[in-house]
Amino acid sequence: MTLKIGKMSLNKGKHIVEEIDGVRCTLVETGVSAERTDFLKKLLELNGYEVKTVLEGEAATFKIGVTDLIFNPLVDVYKRHLKSFSGKRVTPAYWLQQSDKETEAEVNYWTFGR
């Protein structure tokens, strides 16, 4: 199974605010699979964010946002502000679901994939 990582994941720093379910939200990702949506929703809620999702048309992909208009996934992931389900800091590889490793000693973005 290939996991569909959405647009705006960690490759763009642009902060986009859009309305989801009548609430202004910071967009986290768009065009993502149901599995990715479930992962991000649980992770973000664990970190205290109110998450909004909406189905995007025929492709059965989702748009994910948080009601905190200051949140920026790029900043929060690379500054290591988010906690994983086991209480460790989220790495970029963990956020992108490329690795289930959670500590800097286990995976760093500059050495991951070598």
N, C-alpha and C positions, 0 to 999 in steps of 0.2 A: 504494500500500500504506500502510495506517495502522499505525503502530507502537503497540502497546499498552504504555503505561507503567503499571507496577503500583502498587498501594496502598503507602503509606508512602514513596514516592519521596523527595521533598524537602518535602512538605507537612505532615509530622508529625514532631515531635521525640521522640516516645515511643520509648524503647528497649525492644524486645521480644526476649526470648530464648525459643527454641523448639528442640526436638530434631528434627534431620534426619539420617536414616541412623544413628540411635543416638548422635549427637554433639550436644551443646548448642551452638547457634549463635545469633549475633545475626542477626535477620531484616533483610535489605536491602530486598527487595521481594517482594510476593506477587501472583499473578494476572497474570503477564507472559508475553508471547509467547516462542517459541523463539528468535527473532532477538534480542530484548532480553536474554534469558537469556545467549545466546552473547556478546553485547557486554559485559555486566556481568561475566561470569565471566572473560573475557580481561583486562579492565581491572583487576579486583580481584586476579587472580593476578599480573599485571604489578607491582602494588604490594605484593606479598608476602603476600597473604591466601590462606588455604586456603578454597576455596569449596565449598559443598555445595548441590546442587539436587535438587528432587523434583517430579515431575509431580503436579498438583492435579486429580484427578478427570476428569470427562467433557469439560470445556471445553478440554482440552489446553493449559492454562496451567501456569506453573511458579512455585515458591517458591524464592527464593535466599537463602542465608545464608552467613555467614563464621564460622569457628571462633574468631575473636578476639572474646571477649565484651565488650570495651571499645569496639570499633568502632561508630561512629554515622555513617551516611551524611550526615545533615544537617550535623553538625559538620565532618566531614572534607572535604566538598565546599566548604562556605562558608569554611572556614579555609584552603582551597587546599592540603591535605595530599597529595592524590593527583596522580600524574603520568599524562599521556596516553601514547599509544603512541609519540609523537614526542619525549617527554621534557618537554613543557610542563605547566604546572599545569592541572588539570581545572577548568573553569568549570561553573556550574550548567547552562547551556544545553548544554554538551558532555555532561555526565552524563545529562541528559534526552534526548539525541540530537535536540535542536532545532536545533543548529548544529554544523558541523564546525570552526568557528573555535576557536582555542585560547588566545589571549592576551587579557589585559584590554583592550588597545588595540583588539582586533577585536570583542569582545563583553563587555558587562557585564550582569549580571542586571537592573540598574535601567534600562537603556536598550534591552535586547533586545526586539525585536518592535515597536518604534515605527516 
